[in-house]
Amino acid sequence: MKLVYFAWVRERIGLDFEAVTPPQEVKTISALADWLCARGDNYRYALADRSAIRVARNQTFVGWDEAISEGDEVAFFPPVTGG
Amino acid sequence: MTVKIQKEDFDAPLEVGAMYDNCANPGAVVTFTGLVRSRDNDKELIALELEHYPGMGEKQLEKIVAEARKRWDLQDCLVIHRFGRLKPKEQIVLVACISAHRGDAFAAASFLVDWLKTKAPFWKKEIYADGSTWVQERREDIERAG
């Protein structure tokens, strides 16, 4: 699974993107974020406040309860500020 | 309908002129150009850094444009959004809508600009002499986009 990060989420985690293989029981984006947070302080610093984060699965906005599967591209980022 | 995400600047009259050929009976053109402001508070801005999500950016802009074409009678529609480091007074975004009568073009252009603010995966970082800050989403933009 490919994970991509943008703006201050990217800065706090310290990576633009990475490939991960979460365990079988990680079935939603919410569970994925929990699993990431257990990996280190940088992930907790970036993802702890979920109200400040938006998520996308395969380049489409989704909610935290969205199911994920192998081969997905999941993105974590702050609310967008384009235009 | 055209959507472009690019680092380079754009020439609005040239871009809009090229759209006329796609239109059977153009009667009204509304364009919006967004610029980098020099200041939003009392601090002078040095530059704006625009980050985007390649791939999703194009998809979202195409969705937004398709929605505008469903709601209004448009003959052509263009959105150009830049990324990278931009200085004050540089152009950030161009929206152009062409219709037979002005009502559709005005409404669609306004809708597109509002939706870009809340639906397009771009992030702005303001660079000042003494540091930088990520721009936060504005409640007013969310309400306007509905």
gemmi code that builds the backbone of each chain (N, CA, C; Angstrom):
import gemmi

chains = {
    "A": [
        ("MET", (0.846, -1.184, 0.000), (0.000, 0.000, 0.000), (0.892, 1.247, 0.000)),
        ("LYS", (0.497, 2.233, -0.809), (1.303, 3.459, -0.874), (0.636, 4.540, -0.021)),
        ("LEU", (1.419, 5.178, 0.828), (0.905, 6.276, 1.633), (1.552, 7.565, 1.155)),
        ("VAL", (0.746, 8.617, 1.021), (1.300, 9.908, 0.605), (0.856, 10.990, 1.580)),
        ("TYR", (1.747, 11.932, 1.802), (1.505, 12.980, 2.797), (1.737, 14.347, 2.170)),
        ("PHE", (0.940, 15.326, 2.604), (1.098, 16.678, 2.057), (1.116, 17.738, 3.157)),
        ("ALA", (1.694, 18.886, 2.786), (1.755, 20.096, 3.625), (2.349, 19.771, 5.002)),
        ("TRP", (1.740, 20.246, 6.091), (2.398, 20.030, 7.396), (2.333, 18.588, 7.860)),
        ("VAL", (1.458, 17.794, 7.307), (1.454, 16.362, 7.639), (2.760, 15.745, 7.108)),
        ("ARG", (3.106, 16.110, 5.889), (4.357, 15.652, 5.272), (5.571, 16.118, 6.096)),
        ("GLU", (5.543, 17.399, 6.490), (6.677, 17.938, 7.261), (6.822, 17.244, 8.613)),
        ("ARG", (5.689, 16.995, 9.276), (5.757, 16.386, 10.616), (6.198, 14.922, 10.550)),
        ("ILE", (5.716, 14.198, 9.547), (6.116, 12.792, 9.420), (7.550, 12.704, 8.908)),
        ("GLY", (7.916, 13.648, 8.039), (9.283, 13.660, 7.527), (9.457, 12.870, 6.242)),
        ("LEU", (8.323, 12.542, 5.608), (8.355, 11.782, 4.342), (7.306, 12.330, 3.382)),
        ("ASP", (7.595, 12.245, 2.071), (6.602, 12.601, 1.044), (5.655, 11.425, 0.829)),
        ("PHE", (6.237, 10.233, 0.788), (5.441, 9.011, 0.568), (6.227, 7.814, 1.082)),
        ("GLU", (5.543, 6.700, 1.227), (6.210, 5.468, 1.645), (5.324, 4.285, 1.288)),
        ("ALA", (5.946, 3.109, 1.187), (5.201, 1.874, 0.953), (5.126, 1.133, 2.276)),
        ("VAL", (3.926, 0.703, 2.664), (3.777, -0.025, 3.923), (2.956, -1.289, 3.709)),
        ("THR", (3.124, -2.247, 4.610), (2.309, -3.467, 4.587), (1.707, -3.633, 5.977)),
        ("PRO", (0.552, -3.003, 6.196), (-0.047, -3.132, 7.528), (-0.599, -4.545, 7.745)),
        ("PRO", (-0.730, -4.976, 9.009), (-1.265, -6.315, 9.282), (-2.736, -6.451, 8.841)),
        ("GLN", (-3.155, -7.690, 8.658), (-4.513, -8.030, 8.190), (-5.633, -7.284, 8.918)),
        ("GLU", (-5.481, -7.137, 10.243), (-6.585, -6.555, 11.033), (-6.770, -5.053, 10.777)),
        ("VAL", (-5.842, -4.445, 10.065), (-5.992, -3.019, 9.729), (-6.859, -2.917, 8.471)),
        ("LYS", (-8.161, -2.629, 8.690), (-9.120, -2.708, 7.582), (-9.694, -1.356, 7.151)),
        ("THR", (-9.470, -0.316, 7.955), (-10.003, 1.006, 7.602), (-8.888, 2.054, 7.685)),
        ("ILE", (-9.182, 3.240, 7.167), (-8.197, 4.318, 7.233), (-7.954, 4.718, 8.691)),
        ("SER", (-9.001, 4.681, 9.481), (-8.873, 5.007, 10.896), (-7.908, 4.033, 11.589)),
        ("ALA", (-8.076, 2.740, 11.314), (-7.192, 1.721, 11.899), (-5.758, 1.881, 11.379)),
        ("LEU", (-5.652, 2.298, 10.130), (-4.332, 2.532, 9.536), (-3.618, 3.678, 10.262)),
        ("ALA", (-4.368, 4.742, 10.560), (-3.783, 5.886, 11.275), (-3.343, 5.460, 12.673)),
        ("ASP", (-4.154, 4.639, 13.343), (-3.769, 4.129, 14.678), (-2.476, 3.329, 14.588)),
        ("TRP", (-2.421, 2.477, 13.571), (-1.241, 1.629, 13.375), (0.002, 2.486, 13.109)),
        ("LEU", (-0.168, 3.529, 12.299), (0.953, 4.437, 12.012), (1.402, 5.155, 13.286)),
        ("CYS", (0.427, 5.623, 14.079), (0.759, 6.372, 15.300), (1.574, 5.524, 16.276)),
        ("ALA", (1.348, 4.223, 16.238), (2.104, 3.324, 17.130), (3.540, 3.140, 16.646)),
        ("ARG", (3.820, 3.586, 15.427), (5.169, 3.386, 14.863), (6.171, 4.443, 15.306)),
        ("GLY", (5.672, 5.615, 15.746), (6.649, 6.625, 16.160), (6.020, 7.978, 16.466)),
        ("ASP", (6.806, 8.803, 17.154), (6.337, 10.125, 17.571), (6.003, 11.023, 16.390)),
        ("ASN", (6.760, 10.868, 15.293), (6.505, 11.729, 14.141), (5.089, 11.501, 13.591)),
        ("TYR", (4.638, 10.237, 13.591), (3.286, 9.938, 13.102), (2.232, 10.469, 14.074)),
        ("ARG", (2.524, 10.307, 15.380), (1.574, 10.817, 16.378), (1.457, 12.328, 16.265)),
        ("TYR", (2.580, 12.991, 16.093), (2.614, 14.456, 15.980), (1.783, 14.906, 14.761)),
        ("ALA", (1.843, 14.130, 13.681), (1.135, 14.513, 12.455), (-0.348, 14.130, 12.494)),
        ("LEU", (-0.667, 12.963, 13.049), (-2.006, 12.386, 12.856), (-2.883, 12.343, 14.105)),
        ("ALA", (-2.355, 12.813, 15.242), (-3.100, 12.686, 16.501), (-4.455, 13.392, 16.446)),
        ("ASP", (-4.489, 14.611, 15.915), (-5.748, 15.367, 15.891), (-6.469, 15.121, 14.571)),
        ("ARG", (-7.359, 14.147, 14.576), (-8.032, 13.750, 13.322), (-8.947, 14.825, 12.768)),
        ("SER", (-9.429, 15.713, 13.622), (-10.323, 16.767, 13.118), (-9.553, 17.710, 12.191)),
        ("ALA", (-8.221, 17.705, 12.305), (-7.397, 18.609, 11.491), (-6.882, 17.943, 10.217)),
        ("ILE", (-7.265, 16.676, 10.006), (-6.734, 15.912, 8.872), (-7.855, 15.493, 7.914)),
        ("ARG", (-7.540, 15.521, 6.635), (-8.459, 14.983, 5.619), (-7.780, 13.780, 4.986)),
        ("VAL", (-8.578, 12.840, 4.464), (-7.986, 11.637, 3.882), (-8.565, 11.357, 2.492)),
        ("ALA", (-7.746, 10.719, 1.661), (-8.188, 10.316, 0.324), (-7.743, 8.875, 0.093)),
        ("ARG", (-8.596, 8.114, -0.596), (-8.228, 6.750, -0.985), (-8.262, 6.710, -2.503)),
        ("ASN", (-7.171, 6.290, -3.096), (-7.036, 6.255, -4.553), (-7.466, 7.576, -5.179)),
        ("GLN", (-6.984, 8.669, -4.556), (-7.145, 10.029, -5.077), (-8.579, 10.528, -5.074)),
        ("THR", (-9.403, 10.002, -4.148), (-10.768, 10.505, -3.952), (-10.970, 10.760, -2.457)),
        ("PHE", (-11.570, 11.908, -2.117), (-11.844, 12.198, -0.705), (-12.724, 11.112, -0.114)),
        ("VAL", (-12.376, 10.616, 1.079), (-13.206, 9.615, 1.774), (-13.226, 9.951, 3.264)),
        ("GLY", (-14.031, 9.183, 4.012), (-14.092, 9.362, 5.461), (-13.140, 8.400, 6.158)),
        ("TRP", (-12.997, 8.572, 7.471), (-12.079, 7.742, 8.265), (-12.490, 6.270, 8.275)),
        ("ASP", (-13.793, 5.998, 8.090), (-14.282, 4.619, 8.152), (-14.099, 3.852, 6.842)),
        ("GLU", (-13.584, 4.526, 5.824), (-13.406, 3.889, 4.514), (-12.542, 2.620, 4.620)),
        ("ALA", (-13.014, 1.531, 3.989), (-12.248, 0.284, 3.978), (-11.058, 0.428, 3.033)),
        ("ILE", (-9.952, -0.201, 3.388), (-8.759, -0.141, 2.536), (-8.334, -1.551, 2.137)),
        ("SER", (-7.638, -1.641, 1.018), (-7.106, -2.953, 0.635), (-5.731, -2.792, 0.008)),
        ("GLU", (-5.087, -3.912, -0.160), (-3.737, -3.964, -0.704), (-3.705, -3.237, -2.052)),
        ("GLY", (-2.658, -2.513, -2.305), (-2.557, -1.838, -3.597), (-3.184, -0.457, -3.609)),
        ("ASP", (-3.839, -0.067, -2.511), (-4.437, 1.272, -2.441), (-3.379, 2.353, -2.296)),
        ("GLU", (-3.765, 3.564, -2.718), (-2.961, 4.746, -2.412), (-3.784, 5.558, -1.412)),
        ("VAL", (-3.247, 5.714, -0.216), (-3.966, 6.458, 0.823), (-3.187, 7.733, 1.132)),
        ("ALA", (-3.911, 8.864, 1.157), (-3.256, 10.156, 1.404), (-3.786, 10.792, 2.677)),
        ("PHE", (-2.885, 11.394, 3.441), (-3.237, 12.155, 4.646), (-2.770, 13.592, 4.432)),
        ("PHE", (-3.663, 14.549, 4.692), (-3.275, 15.958, 4.491), (-4.194, 16.894, 5.273)),
        ("PRO", (-3.748, 18.161, 5.459), (-4.615, 19.136, 6.128), (-5.741, 19.567, 5.181)),
        ("PRO", (-6.772, 20.251, 5.703), (-7.799, 20.793, 4.822), (-7.172, 21.609, 3.689)),
        ("VAL", (-7.732, 21.498, 2.496), (-7.107, 22.131, 1.331), (-7.286, 23.650, 1.359)),
        ("THR", (-6.334, 24.363, 0.746), (-6.385, 25.833, 0.722), (-5.988, 26.342, -0.665)),
        ("GLY", (-6.618, 25.769, -1.698), (-6.294, 26.183, -3.063), (-7.068, 27.412, -3.495)),
        ("GLY", (-7.059, 27.648, -4.807), (-7.818, 28.746, -5.394), (-7.064, 30.064, -5.339)),
    ],
    "B": [
        ("MET", (-13.688, 21.492, -22.626), (-13.340, 21.766, -21.229), (-11.882, 21.389, -20.988)),
        ("THR", (-11.165, 22.286, -20.319), (-9.731, 22.070, -20.116), (-9.341, 22.356, -18.670)),
        ("VAL", (-8.483, 21.501, -18.155), (-7.974, 21.654, -16.807), (-6.461, 21.512, -16.871)),
        ("LYS", (-5.736, 22.478, -16.297), (-4.271, 22.395, -16.320), (-3.714, 22.718, -14.946)),
        ("ILE", (-2.748, 21.924, -14.530), (-2.015, 22.218, -13.300), (-0.567, 22.389, -13.721)),
        ("GLN", (-0.016, 23.562, -13.512), (1.311, 23.859, -14.060), (2.111, 24.798, -13.177)),
        ("LYS", (3.435, 24.736, -13.358), (4.343, 25.598, -12.620), (4.438, 26.956, -13.324)),
        ("GLU", (4.378, 26.916, -14.655), (4.576, 28.120, -15.464), (3.404, 29.089, -15.317)),
        ("ASP", (3.707, 30.349, -15.606), (2.671, 31.379, -15.622), (1.768, 31.146, -16.837)),
        ("PHE", (0.621, 31.835, -16.864), (-0.282, 31.718, -18.010), (-0.622, 33.109, -18.545)),
        ("ASP", (-1.011, 33.136, -19.809), (-1.426, 34.377, -20.466), (-2.937, 34.278, -20.652)),
        ("ALA", (-3.681, 34.960, -19.770), (-5.140, 34.797, -19.745), (-5.810, 35.104, -21.100)),
        ("PRO", (-5.522, 36.266, -21.737), (-6.189, 36.543, -23.022), (-5.899, 35.480, -24.089)),
        ("LEU", (-4.660, 34.985, -24.083), (-4.279, 33.960, -25.059), (-5.052, 32.663, -24.805)),
        ("GLU", (-5.122, 32.260, -23.541), (-5.826, 31.030, -23.154), (-7.314, 31.128, -23.503)),
        ("VAL", (-7.897, 32.279, -23.189), (-9.333, 32.463, -23.418), (-9.629, 32.551, -24.920)),
        ("GLY", (-8.770, 33.250, -25.644), (-8.942, 33.374, -27.093), (-8.965, 32.010, -27.768)),
        ("ALA", (-8.128, 31.106, -27.260), (-8.041, 29.767, -27.850), (-9.317, 28.967, -27.612)),
        ("MET", (-10.122, 29.388, -26.632), (-11.359, 28.649, -26.314), (-12.479, 28.942, -27.317)),
        ("TYR", (-12.417, 30.119, -27.975), (-13.513, 30.513, -28.871), (-13.774, 29.479, -29.961)),
        ("ASP", (-12.686, 28.849, -30.424), (-12.823, 27.868, -31.504), (-13.659, 26.663, -31.089)),
        ("ASN", (-13.713, 26.397, -29.756), (-14.479, 25.246, -29.263), (-15.964, 25.554, -29.109)),
        ("CYS", (-16.329, 26.824, -29.331), (-17.700, 27.241, -29.031), (-18.493, 27.478, -30.310)),
        ("ALA", (-19.735, 26.950, -30.348), (-20.590, 27.096, -31.531), (-21.156, 28.507, -31.619)),
        ("ASN", (-21.535, 29.074, -30.454), (-22.215, 30.361, -30.486), (-21.911, 31.167, -29.224)),
        ("PRO", (-20.623, 31.537, -29.034), (-20.257, 32.224, -27.791), (-20.839, 33.631, -27.712)),
        ("GLY", (-21.389, 33.975, -26.555), (-21.965, 35.313, -26.389), (-21.444, 36.012, -25.150)),
        ("ALA", (-20.920, 35.244, -24.192), (-20.458, 35.842, -22.938), (-19.261, 35.075, -22.404)),
        ("VAL", (-18.246, 35.813, -21.971), (-17.053, 35.201, -21.393), (-16.818, 35.830, -20.024)),
        ("VAL", (-16.729, 35.004, -19.014), (-16.371, 35.512, -17.685), (-15.066, 34.846, -17.277)),
        ("THR", (-14.083, 35.676, -16.900), (-12.813, 35.103, -16.426), (-12.522, 35.622, -15.030)),
        ("PHE", (-11.868, 34.783, -14.254), (-11.407, 35.169, -12.927), (-9.935, 34.827, -12.846)),
        ("THR", (-9.112, 35.786, -12.397), (-7.691, 35.516, -12.166), (-7.387, 35.801, -10.709)),
        ("GLY", (-6.829, 34.813, -10.032), (-6.432, 34.988, -8.632), (-4.953, 35.292, -8.554)),
        ("LEU", (-4.595, 36.304, -7.718), (-3.191, 36.719, -7.571), (-2.702, 36.484, -6.146)),
        ("VAL", (-1.395, 36.428, -6.001), (-0.784, 36.351, -4.668), (-0.851, 37.752, -4.048)),
        ("ARG", (-1.485, 37.846, -2.872), (-1.541, 39.135, -2.167), (-0.213, 39.415, -1.479)),
        ("SER", (0.125, 40.719, -1.348), (1.375, 41.104, -0.670), (1.247, 40.946, 0.837)),
        ("ARG", (0.018, 41.090, 1.338), (-0.187, 40.917, 2.780), (-1.641, 40.583, 3.073)),
        ("ASP", (-1.836, 39.768, 4.129), (-3.176, 39.477, 4.607), (-3.344, 40.066, 5.995)),
        ("ASN", (-2.205, 40.419, 6.598), (-2.233, 41.105, 7.902), (-1.215, 42.231, 7.781)),
        ("ASP", (-0.527, 42.588, 8.858), (0.428, 43.692, 8.722), (1.825, 43.235, 8.299)),
        ("LYS", (1.957, 41.908, 8.062), (3.278, 41.404, 7.655), (3.402, 41.312, 6.136)),
        ("GLU", (4.554, 41.753, 5.655), (4.816, 41.727, 4.217), (5.200, 40.311, 3.774)),
        ("LEU", (4.484, 39.800, 2.784), (4.752, 38.444, 2.302), (5.916, 38.438, 1.306)),
        ("ILE", (6.820, 37.460, 1.450), (7.924, 37.343, 0.492), (7.504, 36.444, -0.671)),
        ("ALA", (6.855, 35.342, -0.349), (6.406, 34.404, -1.390), (5.336, 33.477, -0.837)),
        ("LEU", (4.675, 32.809, -1.768), (3.676, 31.808, -1.422), (4.153, 30.505, -2.047)),
        ("GLU", (4.201, 29.434, -1.248), (4.563, 28.133, -1.810), (3.313, 27.293, -1.934)),
        ("LEU", (3.023, 26.888, -3.151), (1.815, 26.104, -3.428), (2.184, 24.660, -3.696)),
        ("GLU", (1.675, 23.796, -2.824), (1.914, 22.360, -2.972), (0.624, 21.737, -3.514)),
        ("HIS", (0.741, 20.687, -4.319), (-0.474, 20.027, -4.811), (-0.281, 18.520, -4.827)),
        ("TYR", (-1.392, 17.831, -4.986), (-1.391, 16.367, -5.028), (-1.490, 15.971, -6.502)),
        ("PRO", (-0.348, 15.630, -7.142), (-0.384, 15.308, -8.568), (-1.316, 14.114, -8.809)),
        ("GLY", (-2.098, 14.189, -9.838), (-3.053, 13.113, -10.133), (-4.410, 13.441, -9.548)),
        ("MET", (-4.473, 13.555, -8.221), (-5.761, 13.891, -7.596), (-6.167, 15.324, -7.943)),
        ("GLY", (-5.181, 16.205, -8.088), (-5.475, 17.594, -8.447), (-6.255, 17.667, -9.753)),
        ("GLU", (-5.736, 16.997, -10.769), (-6.394, 16.996, -12.082), (-7.796, 16.370, -11.985)),
        ("LYS", (-7.880, 15.236, -11.260), (-9.173, 14.550, -11.129), (-10.214, 15.440, -10.467)),
        ("GLN", (-9.806, 16.124, -9.406), (-10.753, 16.978, -8.687), (-11.182, 18.161, -9.543)),
        ("LEU", (-10.218, 18.758, -10.273), (-10.579, 19.902, -11.126), (-11.547, 19.445, -12.222)),
        ("GLU", (-11.307, 18.252, -12.767), (-12.214, 17.737, -13.808), (-13.619, 17.505, -13.252)),
        ("LYS", (-13.685, 16.990, -12.019), (-14.987, 16.767, -11.369), (-15.729, 18.088, -11.157)),
        ("ILE", (-14.974, 19.092, -10.700), (-15.578, 20.393, -10.408), (-16.106, 21.026, -11.702)),
        ("VAL", (-15.320, 20.923, -12.755), (-15.733, 21.479, -14.049), (-16.954, 20.720, -14.598)),
        ("ALA", (-16.954, 19.386, -14.451), (-18.090, 18.587, -14.925), (-19.375, 18.989, -14.182)),
        ("GLU", (-19.232, 19.268, -12.890), (-20.389, 19.684, -12.078), (-20.924, 21.036, -12.574)),
        ("ALA", (-20.018, 21.949, -12.882), (-20.438, 23.271, -13.380), (-21.170, 23.123, -14.715)),
        ("ARG", (-20.682, 22.202, -15.557), (-21.299, 22.031, -16.890), (-22.680, 21.393, -16.775)),
        ("LYS", (-22.877, 20.606, -15.694), (-24.204, 20.014, -15.458), (-25.203, 21.085, -15.029)),
        ("ARG", (-24.718, 22.029, -14.219), (-25.618, 23.025, -13.621), (-25.939, 24.189, -14.549)),
        ("TRP", (-24.985, 24.550, -15.417), (-25.196, 25.713, -16.282), (-24.918, 25.368, -17.742)),
        ("ASP", (-25.473, 26.189, -18.623), (-25.338, 25.961, -20.054), (-24.036, 26.615, -20.540)),
        ("LEU", (-22.955, 25.820, -20.517), (-21.641, 26.361, -20.886), (-21.175, 25.765, -22.206)),
        ("GLN", (-20.539, 26.593, -23.002), (-19.992, 26.093, -24.267), (-18.539, 25.654, -24.105)),
        ("ASP", (-17.840, 26.311, -23.176), (-16.502, 25.831, -22.832), (-16.118, 26.383, -21.466)),
        ("CYS", (-15.129, 25.757, -20.904), (-14.766, 26.033, -19.533), (-13.279, 25.712, -19.351)),
        ("LEU", (-12.561, 26.561, -18.623), (-11.114, 26.357, -18.430), (-10.724, 26.657, -16.987)),
        ("VAL", (-9.909, 25.792, -16.417), (-9.324, 26.073, -15.097), (-7.822, 25.803, -15.186)),
        ("ILE", (-7.019, 26.816, -14.821), (-5.567, 26.619, -14.730), (-5.168, 26.946, -13.292)),
        ("HIS", (-4.481, 26.028, -12.646), (-4.011, 26.267, -11.277), (-2.509, 26.050, -11.243)),
        ("ARG", (-1.790, 27.035, -10.723), (-0.327, 26.900, -10.668), (0.131, 26.305, -9.346)),
        ("PHE", (1.357, 25.791, -9.335), (1.966, 25.337, -8.095), (3.415, 25.838, -8.075)),
        ("GLY", (4.090, 25.642, -6.938), (5.474, 26.101, -6.810), (5.555, 27.397, -6.022)),
        ("ARG", (6.706, 28.050, -6.116), (6.935, 29.266, -5.339), (6.531, 30.493, -6.150)),
        ("LEU", (5.579, 31.263, -5.635), (5.065, 32.430, -6.353), (5.250, 33.689, -5.509)),
        ("LYS", (5.587, 34.773, -6.188), (5.800, 36.050, -5.492), (4.512, 36.877, -5.496)),
        ("PRO", (4.413, 37.874, -4.605), (3.247, 38.756, -4.624), (2.996, 39.329, -6.026)),
        ("LYS", (1.720, 39.422, -6.386), (1.232, 39.907, -7.686), (1.389, 38.879, -8.803)),
        ("GLU", (1.958, 37.709, -8.517), (1.975, 36.661, -9.549), (0.593, 36.026, -9.627)),
        ("GLN", (0.271, 35.474, -10.778), (-1.028, 34.829, -10.980), (-0.995, 33.404, -10.414)),
        ("ILE", (-2.086, 33.039, -9.715), (-2.180, 31.685, -9.148), (-3.147, 30.825, -9.955)),
        ("VAL", (-4.310, 31.403, -10.237), (-5.378, 30.589, -10.816), (-6.148, 31.378, -11.876)),
        ("LEU", (-6.574, 30.660, -12.907), (-7.427, 31.252, -13.946), (-8.663, 30.370, -14.129)),
        ("VAL", (-9.828, 30.999, -14.082), (-11.082, 30.300, -14.374), (-11.752, 31.070, -15.500)),
        ("ALA", (-12.175, 30.381, -16.546), (-12.885, 31.046, -17.650), (-14.079, 30.210, -18.071)),
        ("CYS", (-15.222, 30.864, -18.230), (-16.448, 30.180, -18.641), (-17.058, 30.925, -19.815)),
        ("ILE", (-17.471, 30.171, -20.818), (-18.098, 30.771, -21.999), (-19.499, 30.201, -22.178)),
        ("SER", (-20.469, 31.099, -22.342), (-21.860, 30.685, -22.549), (-22.499, 31.613, -23.594)),
        ("ALA", (-23.741, 31.312, -23.942), (-24.431, 32.161, -24.915), (-24.840, 33.484, -24.261)),
        ("HIS", (-25.308, 33.382, -23.007), (-25.747, 34.583, -22.280), (-24.978, 34.712, -20.968)),
        ("ARG", (-24.872, 35.953, -20.448), (-23.958, 36.213, -19.329), (-24.292, 35.470, -18.037)),
        ("GLY", (-25.563, 35.213, -17.785), (-25.969, 34.601, -16.513), (-25.253, 33.301, -16.223)),
        ("ASP", (-25.227, 32.406, -17.195), (-24.581, 31.107, -17.008), (-23.085, 31.252, -16.756)),
        ("ALA", (-22.429, 32.109, -17.517), (-20.980, 32.264, -17.380), (-20.610, 32.871, -16.026)),
        ("PHE", (-21.363, 33.906, -15.590), (-21.099, 34.518, -14.279), (-21.290, 33.497, -13.159)),
        ("ALA", (-22.418, 32.797, -13.179), (-22.741, 31.857, -12.094), (-21.735, 30.718, -12.051)),
        ("ALA", (-21.391, 30.179, -13.205), (-20.482, 29.038, -13.248), (-19.076, 29.437, -12.784)),
        ("ALA", (-18.613, 30.619, -13.197), (-17.267, 31.056, -12.806), (-17.198, 31.246, -11.289)),
        ("SER", (-18.239, 31.832, -10.724), (-18.278, 32.062, -9.290), (-18.295, 30.733, -8.531)),
        ("PHE", (-19.103, 29.802, -9.003), (-19.179, 28.458, -8.420), (-17.818, 27.762, -8.480)),
        ("LEU", (-17.153, 27.831, -9.608), (-15.862, 27.158, -9.776), (-14.814, 27.712, -8.808)),
        ("VAL", (-14.774, 29.039, -8.657), (-13.792, 29.635, -7.755), (-14.089, 29.210, -6.313)),
        ("ASP", (-15.364, 29.227, -5.927), (-15.724, 28.799, -4.570), (-15.338, 27.341, -4.326)),
        ("TRP", (-15.616, 26.501, -5.298), (-15.331, 25.070, -5.126), (-13.847, 24.748, -5.110)),
        ("LEU", (-13.068, 25.513, -5.853), (-11.611, 25.302, -5.854), (-11.038, 25.418, -4.447)),
        ("LYS", (-11.609, 26.357, -3.699), (-11.120, 26.641, -2.342), (-11.289, 25.450, -1.406)),
        ("THR", (-12.303, 24.645, -1.635), (-12.597, 23.571, -0.678), (-12.460, 22.162, -1.244)),
        ("LYS", (-12.319, 22.028, -2.569), (-12.307, 20.703, -3.171), (-11.031, 20.353, -3.933)),
        ("ALA", (-10.185, 21.335, -4.176), (-8.979, 21.054, -4.958), (-7.798, 20.826, -4.008)),
        ("PRO", (-7.067, 19.711, -4.167), (-5.993, 19.384, -3.234), (-4.718, 20.205, -3.449)),
        ("PHE", (-4.801, 21.461, -2.989), (-3.668, 22.393, -3.022), (-3.501, 22.952, -1.614)),
        ("TRP", (-2.260, 23.232, -1.252), (-1.981, 23.803, 0.064), (-1.026, 24.964, -0.096)),
        ("LYS", (-1.343, 26.075, 0.618), (-0.520, 27.286, 0.511), (0.285, 27.493, 1.780)),
        ("LYS", (1.559, 27.807, 1.577), (2.423, 28.167, 2.700), (2.914, 29.579, 2.471)),
        ("GLU", (2.710, 30.447, 3.464), (3.157, 31.837, 3.348), (4.574, 31.965, 3.891)),
        ("ILE", (5.434, 32.582, 3.083), (6.833, 32.762, 3.479), (7.057, 34.234, 3.845)),
        ("TYR", (7.496, 34.441, 5.070), (7.808, 35.789, 5.562), (9.301, 35.883, 5.854)),
        ("ALA", (9.775, 37.116, 6.114), (11.204, 37.310, 6.402), (11.612, 36.525, 7.644)),
        ("ASP", (10.677, 36.387, 8.596), (11.048, 35.751, 9.871), (10.419, 34.364, 10.056)),
        ("GLY", (10.043, 33.725, 8.971), (9.482, 32.369, 9.106), (8.386, 32.091, 8.096)),
        ("SER", (7.655, 31.006, 8.327), (6.603, 30.643, 7.372), (5.428, 29.996, 8.106)),
        ("THR", (4.223, 30.096, 7.504), (3.046, 29.462, 8.103), (2.180, 28.849, 7.013)),
        ("TRP", (1.608, 27.666, 7.314), (0.647, 27.057, 6.402), (-0.665, 27.815, 6.520)),
        ("VAL", (-1.274, 28.129, 5.401), (-2.556, 28.828, 5.399), (-3.622, 27.856, 5.902)),
        ("GLN", (-4.514, 28.352, 6.757), (-5.589, 27.495, 7.274), (-6.858, 27.706, 6.473)),
        ("GLU", (-7.696, 26.667, 6.468), (-8.961, 26.789, 5.730), (-9.820, 27.865, 6.401)),
        ("ARG", (-10.613, 28.554, 5.591), (-11.461, 29.630, 6.110), (-12.903, 29.178, 6.146)),
        ("ARG", (-13.528, 29.372, 7.296), (-14.937, 28.981, 7.475), (-15.815, 29.589, 6.374)),
        ("GLU", (-15.516, 30.845, 6.042), (-16.275, 31.575, 5.022), (-16.225, 30.846, 3.663)),
        ("ASP", (-15.043, 30.257, 3.335), (-14.913, 29.541, 2.063), (-15.772, 28.276, 2.065)),
        ("ILE", (-15.797, 27.581, 3.214), (-16.569, 26.339, 3.317), (-18.049, 26.648, 3.147)),
        ("GLU", (-18.502, 27.735, 3.801), (-19.916, 28.117, 3.706), (-20.290, 28.528, 2.286)),
        ("ARG", (-19.410, 29.262, 1.638), (-19.703, 29.713, 0.258), (-19.787, 28.534, -0.716)),
        ("ALA", (-18.933, 27.506, -0.484), (-18.931, 26.357, -1.396), (-20.132, 25.457, -1.150)),
        ("GLY", (-20.740, 25.571, 0.020), (-21.959, 24.807, 0.354), (-21.703, 23.341, 0.628)),
    ],
}
model = gemmi.Model(1)
for chain_id, residues in chains.items():
    chain = gemmi.Chain(chain_id)
    for i, (resn, *xyz) in enumerate(residues, 1):
        res = gemmi.Residue()
        res.name, res.seqid = resn, gemmi.SeqId(i, " ")
        for name, pos in zip(("N", "CA", "C"), xyz):
            atom = gemmi.Atom()
            atom.name, atom.element = name, gemmi.Element(name[0])
            atom.pos, atom.b_iso = gemmi.Position(*pos), 0.0
            res.add_atom(atom)
        chain.add_residue(res)
    model.add_chain(chain)
structure = gemmi.Structure()
structure.add_model(model)
structure.setup_entities()
